Amino acid sequence: MTSFPKWNDVRADIVATSGGEEAVAEARRRNQAYIDDCELAERRTQTLSAGDSLNGGATA
């Protein structure tokens, strides 16, 4: 069985090599913004697809 280190045991080294806590926080904010944008785009696509099926696929 493979054993993995605990997050608490490796986090300090990762934060240090990433540029500190503020750099990690900024990277998390950028990543979350990207995820939010992708989810919004997916919802818009689903809404447009649902609208097309209600109109029988006709475009205006």
NUVEXSE-406128 format. One line per 2 residues: for each residue z, x, y of C-alpha. Coordinates in nm, 3 decimals, always signed. Layout:
BEGIN
Z/X/Y ~ ...;
//
This chain:
BEGIN
+0.000/+0.000/+0.000 ~ -0.088/+0.127/+0.346;
+0.191/+0.149/+0.597 ~ +0.133/+0.125/+0.967;
+0.358/+0.249/+1.246 ~ +0.553/-0.006/+1.443;
+0.419/-0.089/+1.788 ~ +0.744/+0.020/+1.953;
+0.705/+0.362/+1.792 ~ +0.357/+0.427/+1.932;
+0.347/+0.229/+2.257 ~ +0.496/+0.502/+2.480;
+0.229/+0.753/+2.375 ~ -0.050/+0.500/+2.427;
+0.079/+0.406/+2.772 ~ +0.112/+0.772/+2.870;
-0.244/+0.860/+2.763 ~ -0.379/+0.545/+2.932;
-0.243/+0.634/+3.273 ~ +0.091/+0.457/+3.285;
+0.225/+0.105/+3.289 ~ +0.021/-0.006/+3.591;
-0.304/+0.112/+3.429 ~ -0.218/-0.078/+3.110;
-0.132/-0.391/+3.311 ~ -0.460/-0.366/+3.504;
-0.658/-0.323/+3.182 ~ -0.487/-0.630/+3.040;
-0.574/-0.832/+3.352 ~ -0.940/-0.725/+3.330;
-0.952/-0.807/+2.961 ~ -0.794/-1.149/+3.014;
-1.038/-1.226/+3.298 ~ -1.329/-1.140/+3.066;
-1.189/-1.366/+2.793 ~ -1.134/-1.649/+3.042;
-1.493/-1.615/+3.170 ~ -1.632/-1.625/+2.817;
-1.428/-1.934/+2.731 ~ -1.542/-2.106/+3.050;
-1.905/-2.025/+2.973 ~ -1.862/-2.161/+2.620;
-1.711/-2.486/+2.752 ~ -2.000/-2.521/+2.999;
-2.251/-2.466/+2.720 ~ -2.081/-2.725/+2.502;
-2.074/-2.973/+2.790 ~ -2.445/-2.919/+2.857;
-2.525/-2.955/+2.487 ~ -2.325/-3.277/+2.464;
-2.507/-3.411/+2.770 ~ -2.844/-3.327/+2.618;
-2.761/-3.510/+2.296 ~ -2.652/-3.819/+2.494;
-2.986/-3.819/+2.675 ~ -3.181/-3.780/+2.355;
-3.262/-3.420/+2.441 ~ -3.464/-3.518/+2.750;
-3.441/-3.297/+3.054 ~ -3.434/-3.436/+3.404;
//
